[in-house]
Every structure is written in structure tokens, then in C-alpha cells.
Amino acid sequence: MVKKTKGSGKYGARYGAPLKQKRQSVEDKQKKKYNCPLCLKQKVKRISSGIWHCKKCNVKFAGRAYSLRE
């Protein structure tokens, strides 16, 4: 049976579980889709650190580095 791992599974037995869990939570936040503050649709994705783009209304705006809201 193959064990399923998330993005932090690439580190194997290195760096310890708490650090890998923290990194995985940050990756989950930045890959999640968020609601647009203008059109209110769930179409906002992260382009780069602090830059977000809504695919519905085609607007770019600044926000937090890894998530729009905590």
C-alpha cells in the first residue's frame, strides 16, 4: 500500500514533524481560493507574495503574503 503525502512529504524523515506541518499549513493557505472583495465570487488566487488576482472581474490587488485573511 502506498502512503499518500502532501507537499511536505518530499522532505521524508528530515526536519521534524512540527516544521513540516507548519510549512504544509502555509502552502494550503496560499493555494486556497478566496472570495474577491469587489465581485464577492470565490475566484481569487495568489500570483506571488502579497499579490492576488480575481479571475472573474480581472482585478489585481495587494493583500497578505500567504492568505487574504487570517
C-alpha positions in Angstrom: 0.0 0.0 0.0 1.3 3.4 -1.0 1.2 6.1 1.7 -0.3 9.4 0.5 1.6 12.5 1.5 1.0 16.2 0.9 3.6 18.7 -0.4 5.8 18.4 2.7 6.2 14.6 2.1 9.1 15.4 -0.2 11.2 16.1 2.9 11.0 12.5 4.1 12.4 11.9 7.6 14.2 15.2 7.7 13.4 18.5 9.6 10.9 17.0 12.1 7.1 16.8 12.0 6.2 20.2 13.5 8.2 22.1 10.9 6.7 20.1 8.1 3.2 20.6 9.4 3.7 24.3 9.7 5.0 24.5 6.1 2.1 22.4 4.9 -0.4 24.8 6.5 1.2 27.8 4.8 1.1 26.0 1.5 -2.6 25.1 1.9 -3.4 28.8 2.7 -1.6 30.1 -0.3 -3.1 27.6 -2.8 -6.7 28.1 -1.5 -9.2 30.2 -3.5 -10.6 33.2 -1.7 -13.5 35.5 -2.2 -13.0 38.6 -4.2 -13.6 41.9 -2.2 -15.1 43.5 -5.3 -17.3 40.9 -7.0 -17.7 38.6 -4.0 -17.0 35.5 -6.1 -14.6 32.7 -4.9 -12.2 33.3 -7.8 -9.1 34.9 -6.2 -5.8 33.1 -6.4 -2.3 34.1 -5.3 0.1 35.3 -8.1 3.1 36.0 -5.9 3.9 37.1 -2.4 1.2 39.6 -1.5 -0.3 39.9 -5.0 -3.7 38.4 -5.7 -5.8 38.2 -8.9 -9.5 37.7 -9.4 -10.3 35.6 -12.5 -13.9 36.8 -12.6 -13.5 40.6 -12.6 -9.8 40.5 -13.7 -8.5 42.8 -11.0 -5.2 42.6 -9.2 -4.7 43.8 -5.6 -2.4 43.6 -2.7 -3.1 41.5 0.4 -1.2 39.4 2.9 1.7 37.3 1.8 0.1 33.8 2.1 -3.6 34.5 2.6 -6.1 37.3 2.2 -7.4 37.0 5.7 -6.4 35.0 8.8 
